[in-house]
Amino acid sequence: MDLDFKMQQSTDLYKNNPIQYIIIVLTLTFLFSCAEREKQNPFDPTGSAPITLSVTSRGQRVDLSWSNPDLSDFTGFNVYRKKETSDSAFNLLAIIQSSGTRNYSDNNVEFRQLYSYYVTIVGQNQESKPSNTVSITPGPGYNWVVDKWGFQIIKTTYDAEHLVLYYYTNYPPSDMAVAKPFRIGLITFPSAGLVEVIGLINGDLIETIDQISYPYVIAYDSSASNFWLGDSSGYLYKIDAETRNVELISSALRKPIFIHIAEQVGLISVVDLNLKEIVQFDRAGDVVNKITEINGQSLSGPRRFLYNEKYDRYWLSDGISSMDFIYTKNRIDDQFMCIDTLPQAIDLELSKYDDKIWLIDFKGFNSSLVQLSHTGIRQLEISGLYEPFDIQVNKYDGTLLIAESGRGRLLHYNNELQLLGMFTPLNFPVKVIVE
């Protein structure tokens, strides 16, 4: 019997007895629907995972949430956990005797310890097969990533394995700083002449600051509750974190590309690429010092500047077309000491946790991160990185975060330089901030 004949039979049945036709169609639909529902029975051991489990963390707490079961006759859920370094099997963590609950918080966790979880549905004298298994390493802080050509800001859990929120943008973002006590972050958009203020909890747009022409770099002074912002056309501004009042500090710059804040002494150092100098301001906005030369030679192309307050020591990267030089000196000394030369030093970072210095040895597809002691002695190295663009040290525990732009991902290494976690895919991450 060919297809045309079958279709003709169906058409004839509808014309001759439409009620019978409708009954047949509804009966077949019901039968197929019932068969499909039977296949999705959560208590069927041969079926798929009955619910979808998600995980996130907040400090010393792990939060689980799961989807609604396709079932009406059940009594609750069982939550299972495995502590990866000590448990060989999953153990029952919690019995939830409520069919309306869709979440659970595990408050008995340790920092930097990997945990795995799954959830089952409990019915009358039966238990479903497990949900998907999720794993997480809780720790101090959240990570924020500025993804320039992805037109987005992302927030991840401490281990960089799980997304907390996305904030989508209309323009390529350049930089970001966060004021945790005020629960806000400021994002710069030089191409649009905008600064957006977002909430750290939900990623909501709070307000827009539009009186700055080319907002480029930004840093936060937590001791004074002020943001310092460099406009790439040559201006320096201070923004009050509470009122968002914008104050012009200087119009004498040319191209500020980096801001470092030494909070204990209230010293704001601005690297100006076109002036080829480091201009230092106090919190009132007065210029207190300028670094224009190294050992009698004018700066060639300053990129980064750091001040280690504990050891009263300056760090500076200065480059020419084919080489970057890393210098250090005690603040009161006259002479800088060159402690390293690199083809290209993309970033220089001071760990507030242990006073170590990290720098990017940029070699394209085979780049490295180098750790120096507070006096400049090479100690550790992470090699084989693919175009790293920015590094950040977690101020709470000294672990290391890397924005690897070549592969579009965020990497998190523990203190033993073992990979703790990663977030991917991103487009072109240019900045990492720890909240």
C-alpha positions as CSV (number, residue, x, y, z in Angstrom):
1,M,0.0,0.0,0.0
2,D,1.6,3.2,-1.1
3,L,1.7,6.6,0.7
4,D,-0.8,8.3,-1.6
5,F,-3.4,5.5,-1.0
6,K,-2.9,5.8,2.8
7,M,-3.4,9.6,2.7
8,Q,-6.5,9.1,0.5
9,Q,-7.9,6.7,3.1
10,S,-7.3,9.1,5.9
11,T,-9.0,11.9,3.9
12,D,-12.0,9.7,3.0
13,L,-12.5,8.7,6.7
14,Y,-12.5,12.4,7.7
15,K,-15.0,13.3,5.1
16,N,-17.3,10.4,5.7
17,N,-17.1,10.2,9.5
18,P,-15.3,13.2,11.1
19,I,-16.2,12.3,14.7
20,Q,-14.7,8.8,14.3
21,Y,-11.6,10.4,12.7
22,I,-11.1,12.8,15.6
23,I,-11.6,10.0,18.2
24,I,-8.9,7.8,16.5
25,V,-6.5,10.7,16.3
26,L,-7.0,11.6,20.0
27,T,-6.7,7.9,21.1
28,L,-3.4,7.6,19.2
29,T,-2.1,10.8,20.6
30,F,-3.0,9.7,24.2
31,L,-1.4,6.3,23.7
32,F,1.9,7.8,22.4
33,S,1.9,10.4,25.1
34,C,1.4,7.7,27.8
35,A,4.2,5.6,26.3
36,E,6.5,8.6,26.3
37,R,5.6,9.5,30.0
38,E,6.2,5.9,31.0
39,K,9.7,6.0,29.4
40,Q,10.4,9.1,31.6
41,N,9.4,7.5,34.8
42,P,12.0,8.7,37.4
43,F,11.9,5.4,39.2
44,D,12.7,3.4,36.0
45,P,16.3,2.3,36.5
46,T,16.8,2.1,32.7
47,G,15.7,5.7,32.1
48,S,17.7,8.9,31.9
49,A,18.7,11.1,34.9
50,P,15.4,12.2,36.5
51,I,16.4,15.7,37.4
52,T,19.1,18.2,36.5
53,L,21.4,19.3,39.3
54,S,23.3,22.7,39.4
55,V,25.9,23.9,42.0
56,T,27.5,27.1,43.1
57,S,29.4,28.2,46.2
58,R,29.5,31.3,48.4
59,G,32.4,31.3,50.8
60,Q,32.3,28.3,53.1
61,R,29.0,27.1,51.7
62,V,27.9,25.0,48.7
63,D,24.5,25.6,47.2
64,L,22.6,23.0,45.2
65,S,19.5,23.5,43.1
66,W,17.7,21.1,40.8
67,S,14.9,21.0,38.3
68,N,11.3,19.9,38.8
69,P,10.7,16.1,38.6
70,D,8.2,15.1,35.9
71,L,6.2,13.3,38.6
72,S,3.5,14.1,41.1
73,D,3.6,11.1,43.4
74,F,6.8,11.4,45.5
75,T,7.7,12.4,49.0
76,G,11.1,14.2,48.8
77,F,14.8,14.0,47.9
78,N,18.0,12.5,49.1
79,V,21.3,14.4,48.7
80,Y,24.6,12.6,48.4
81,R,28.1,13.9,48.7
82,K,31.7,12.7,48.2
83,K,34.7,14.4,49.6
84,E,37.2,13.6,46.8
85,T,40.4,13.3,48.8
86,S,39.0,11.1,51.6
87,D,35.8,9.3,50.5
88,S,35.9,6.4,48.1
89,A,32.1,6.5,47.7
90,F,29.1,8.9,47.9
91,N,27.5,9.1,51.3
92,L,24.0,10.3,52.2
93,L,24.3,13.9,53.2
94,A,20.7,15.0,53.7
95,I,17.1,13.6,53.6
96,I,14.6,16.2,52.4
97,Q,11.1,15.2,53.3
98,S,9.3,17.8,51.2
99,S,8.2,17.4,47.6
100,G,8.2,21.2,47.2
101,T,11.9,21.7,47.9
102,R,14.3,22.4,45.0
103,N,17.5,23.4,46.8
104,Y,19.9,22.5,49.6
105,S,22.9,24.3,51.2
106,D,25.9,22.3,52.5
107,N,27.5,24.4,55.2
108,N,29.9,21.8,56.4
109,V,32.7,22.3,53.8
110,E,36.3,23.2,53.8
111,F,38.1,25.7,51.5
112,R,40.1,24.4,48.6
113,Q,38.6,20.9,49.0
114,L,36.8,19.2,46.0
115,Y,33.3,18.0,46.6
116,S,30.9,16.0,44.4
117,Y,27.2,15.7,44.7
118,Y,24.1,14.1,43.3
119,V,20.4,14.0,44.2
120,T,17.7,11.3,44.0
121,I,13.9,11.4,44.2
122,V,12.2,9.5,47.0
123,G,8.8,7.9,46.5
124,Q,6.8,5.3,48.5
125,N,9.5,2.7,49.4
126,Q,11.5,3.5,46.3
127,E,14.4,5.8,45.2
128,S,15.1,7.0,41.7
129,K,18.4,6.7,39.9
130,P,20.8,9.6,40.5
131,S,20.7,13.0,38.9
132,N,23.8,14.2,37.1
133,T,26.9,14.6,39.3
134,V,28.3,18.0,40.0
135,S,31.6,19.0,41.5
136,I,32.9,22.2,43.1
137,T,35.9,23.5,45.1
138,P,34.7,26.2,47.6
139,G,37.0,29.0,48.5
140,P,37.2,32.7,49.4
141,G,36.0,35.2,46.9
142,Y,34.3,35.4,43.5
143,N,36.1,36.0,40.1
144,W,35.0,38.7,37.7
145,V,36.3,38.6,34.1
146,V,36.2,41.3,31.5
147,D,35.7,39.7,28.1
148,K,36.4,42.5,25.7
149,W,35.4,41.0,22.3
150,G,32.7,38.8,23.9
151,F,31.0,42.1,24.9
152,Q,30.3,40.6,28.4
153,I,31.4,40.5,32.0
154,I,31.2,37.2,33.8
155,K,31.2,36.2,37.4
156,T,32.4,32.8,38.4
157,T,32.7,30.8,41.6
158,Y,36.0,30.7,43.5
159,D,37.3,27.7,41.6
160,A,36.5,29.3,38.2
161,E,34.4,26.2,37.3
162,H,30.9,27.5,37.6
163,L,29.1,30.5,36.2
164,V,27.4,32.8,38.7
165,L,26.1,35.5,36.3
166,Y,26.6,37.1,32.9
167,Y,26.4,40.8,32.3
168,Y,26.1,41.6,28.6
169,T,27.3,44.8,27.1
170,N,26.6,46.9,24.0
171,Y,30.3,48.0,23.6
172,P,33.7,46.3,24.1
173,P,34.6,46.7,27.8
174,S,38.1,47.8,28.7
175,D,38.5,47.5,32.5
176,M,36.6,47.0,35.7
177,A,37.0,47.6,39.4
178,V,34.7,46.5,42.3
179,A,33.8,48.1,45.6
180,K,32.6,45.1,47.7
181,P,31.3,47.1,50.7
182,F,29.0,49.0,48.3
183,R,28.2,45.9,46.3
184,I,29.0,47.7,43.0
185,G,31.4,47.3,40.1
186,L,32.4,50.0,37.6
187,I,33.1,49.0,34.0
188,T,34.8,51.3,31.4
189,F,33.8,51.6,27.8
190,P,36.3,53.9,26.0
191,S,34.7,53.6,22.5
192,A,31.3,54.7,23.9
193,G,32.5,57.3,26.4
194,L,30.6,55.5,29.2
195,V,31.1,54.0,32.7
196,E,28.5,51.5,33.8
197,V,27.8,50.9,37.4
198,I,26.5,47.3,38.1
199,G,25.4,45.4,41.1
200,L,27.7,42.7,42.3
201,I,24.9,40.5,43.5
202,N,22.5,40.3,40.5
203,G,24.6,42.0,37.8
204,D,21.9,44.6,37.3
205,L,22.7,48.0,35.7
206,I,22.4,50.6,38.5
207,E,23.4,53.8,36.6
208,T,25.5,55.2,33.8
209,I,28.2,57.8,34.1
210,D,28.6,59.6,30.7
211,Q,30.6,62.8,31.5
212,I,34.0,61.1,30.8
213,S,35.2,61.1,27.2
214,Y,37.3,58.0,26.9
215,P,37.3,56.0,30.2
216,Y,40.0,53.4,30.0
217,V,41.7,52.2,33.2
218,I,40.2,52.1,36.7
219,A,41.2,51.0,40.2
220,Y,39.6,51.0,43.6
221,D,41.0,52.4,46.8
222,S,39.1,50.5,49.5
223,S,40.6,52.6,52.3
224,A,39.1,55.8,51.0
225,S,36.1,54.3,49.1
226,N,37.1,56.0,45.8
227,F,37.6,54.8,42.3
228,W,40.5,56.3,40.3
229,L,39.9,56.4,36.6
230,G,42.2,57.2,33.7
231,D,40.8,58.7,30.5
232,S,42.9,57.7,27.6
233,S,42.8,61.3,26.2
234,G,44.8,62.5,29.2
235,Y,42.5,63.0,32.2
236,L,42.5,61.5,35.7
237,Y,39.3,61.3,37.7
238,K,38.2,60.3,41.2
239,I,34.7,58.8,41.7
240,D,33.1,58.4,45.1
241,A,31.9,54.8,45.5
242,E,28.8,55.9,47.6
243,T,27.6,59.0,45.8
244,R,29.2,58.3,42.4
245,N,30.3,62.0,42.3
246,V,33.0,62.5,39.6
247,E,35.9,64.8,40.4
248,L,38.5,65.9,37.9
249,I,42.0,65.4,39.4
250,S,44.3,66.1,36.5
251,S,44.2,67.2,32.9
252,A,48.0,67.2,32.5
253,L,48.3,63.5,31.5
254,R,48.6,62.2,27.9
255,K,47.8,58.5,27.9
256,P,47.3,56.8,31.3
257,I,47.4,53.0,30.8
258,F,47.7,51.7,34.3
259,I,46.8,52.7,37.9
260,H,48.4,51.2,41.0
261,I,47.1,52.1,44.5
262,A,49.2,51.7,47.6
263,E,46.4,51.9,50.2
264,Q,48.4,52.0,53.4
265,V,50.2,55.2,52.4
266,G,47.6,56.6,50.1
267,L,49.8,56.7,47.0
268,I,48.2,56.5,43.6
269,S,50.7,55.8,40.8
270,V,49.6,56.4,37.2
271,V,51.6,55.0,34.3
272,D,51.5,57.4,31.3
273,L,52.7,55.8,28.1
274,N,52.9,59.0,26.0
275,L,54.5,61.1,28.7
276,K,56.8,58.1,29.4
277,E,56.6,58.6,33.1
278,I,55.0,57.5,36.3
279,V,53.0,60.3,38.0
280,Q,52.3,59.7,41.7
281,F,49.3,61.4,43.5
282,D,48.2,61.6,47.1
283,R,44.6,60.9,47.9
284,A,43.8,64.6,47.7
285,G,44.8,64.6,44.1
286,D,48.1,66.5,44.4
287,V,51.2,65.3,42.5
288,V,53.8,64.2,45.0
289,N,56.4,62.6,42.7
290,K,57.3,61.7,39.1
291,I,59.5,58.9,37.9
292,T,60.8,59.9,34.5
293,E,64.1,58.0,34.2
294,I,66.0,54.9,35.3
295,N,69.6,55.4,36.4
296,G,69.9,58.6,34.4
297,Q,68.2,57.3,31.3
298,S,64.7,58.4,30.3
299,L,62.0,55.8,30.4
300,S,61.3,54.3,26.9
301,G,57.9,52.7,27.3
302,P,56.6,52.2,30.8
303,R,53.9,49.6,31.1
304,R,53.4,48.6,34.7
305,F,54.4,50.0,38.1
306,L,53.9,48.5,41.6
307,Y,54.8,49.7,45.1
308,N,55.3,47.0,47.7
309,E,54.5,48.9,50.9
310,K,55.7,46.1,53.2
311,Y,59.3,46.3,51.8
312,D,59.2,49.9,50.6
313,R,60.1,48.7,47.1
314,Y,59.2,49.9,43.6
315,W,58.7,47.6,40.7
316,L,58.7,48.8,37.1
317,S,58.5,47.3,33.6
318,D,59.9,49.5,30.8
319,G,60.1,48.4,27.2
320,I,61.6,49.2,23.8
321,S,60.4,47.7,20.5
322,S,62.0,44.3,21.0
323,M,62.6,43.9,24.8
324,D,61.0,44.7,28.1
325,F,63.1,45.3,31.2
326,I,62.0,44.6,34.8
327,Y,63.5,46.9,37.4
328,T,63.2,47.2,41.1
329,K,64.6,49.4,43.9
330,N,64.0,50.5,47.4
331,R,62.0,53.7,47.3
332,I,64.6,55.8,48.9
333,D,67.5,54.4,46.8
334,D,68.8,56.3,43.8
335,Q,69.5,53.4,41.5
336,F,67.2,50.8,39.9
337,M,68.4,47.3,39.5
338,C,67.4,45.3,36.3
339,I,66.4,41.9,37.5
340,D,65.0,40.4,34.3
341,T,64.6,41.0,30.6
342,L,61.8,39.5,28.5
343,P,60.7,39.8,24.9
344,Q,57.4,41.2,26.1
345,A,56.1,41.6,29.6
346,I,52.3,41.9,29.3
347,D,51.5,42.2,33.0
348,L,53.1,42.7,36.4
349,E,51.2,41.8,39.6
350,L,52.0,42.1,43.3
351,S,50.5,39.5,45.6
352,K,49.0,41.1,48.7
353,Y,48.9,37.7,50.3
354,D,52.6,36.8,50.3
355,D,54.4,39.8,48.7
356,K,55.5,37.7,45.7
357,I,55.7,39.3,42.2
358,W,54.2,37.6,39.2
359,L,54.9,38.6,35.6
360,I,53.8,37.4,32.2
361,D,56.7,36.3,29.9
362,F,54.7,36.7,26.6
363,K,55.8,34.5,23.8
364,G,52.6,34.0,21.9
365,F,51.6,30.3,21.9
366,N,54.2,29.3,24.4
367,S,54.1,31.9,27.1
368,S,55.0,31.6,30.8
369,L,54.2,33.1,34.1
370,V,57.2,33.8,36.4
371,Q,57.1,34.2,40.1
372,L,59.7,36.4,41.8
373,S,60.6,36.8,45.5
374,H,60.1,40.3,47.0
375,T,63.8,41.0,46.1
376,G,63.5,39.7,42.5
377,I,64.8,36.1,42.6
378,R,63.1,33.7,40.2
379,Q,61.2,31.0,42.2
380,L,58.4,29.4,40.2
381,E,57.2,29.2,36.6
382,I,54.0,28.1,34.8
383,S,54.9,27.4,31.1
384,G,52.9,26.4,28.0
385,L,50.3,29.1,28.3
386,Y,48.5,30.4,25.1
387,E,48.6,34.2,25.0
388,P,47.9,35.1,28.6
389,F,46.8,38.7,28.9
390,D,46.1,39.4,32.6
391,I,46.9,37.9,35.9
392,Q,45.4,38.4,39.4
393,V,46.4,37.0,42.7
394,N,43.5,36.1,45.1
395,K,44.1,38.4,48.0
396,Y,42.5,36.0,50.4
397,D,44.7,32.9,49.9
398,G,47.4,33.8,47.3
399,T,46.1,31.5,44.5
400,L,46.6,32.6,40.9
401,L,44.1,33.5,38.2
402,I,45.1,33.9,34.5
403,A,43.1,35.4,31.7
404,E,44.3,33.3,28.8
405,S,43.1,35.2,25.7
406,G,44.5,32.8,23.1
407,R,42.2,30.0,24.2
408,G,39.4,32.3,25.6
409,R,39.4,30.9,29.2
410,L,40.0,31.7,32.8
411,L,42.5,29.5,34.7
412,H,42.8,29.2,38.4
413,Y,46.0,27.6,40.0
414,N,46.4,26.7,43.6
415,N,49.5,27.6,45.7
416,E,51.3,24.5,44.5
417,L,50.7,25.6,40.9
418,Q,48.2,22.8,40.2
419,L,45.2,23.7,38.1
420,L,42.3,24.2,40.4
421,G,39.7,24.9,37.8
422,M,38.9,26.8,34.6
423,F,36.0,28.6,32.9
424,T,35.6,28.4,29.1
425,P,34.7,29.4,26.5
426,L,35.3,33.1,26.5
427,N,36.1,35.3,23.6
428,F,39.0,37.6,24.6
429,P,39.4,38.0,28.4
430,V,41.5,41.0,29.2
431,K,41.0,41.5,32.9
432,V,40.4,39.4,36.1
433,I,39.2,40.9,39.4
434,V,38.7,39.0,42.7
435,E,35.7,40.2,44.7
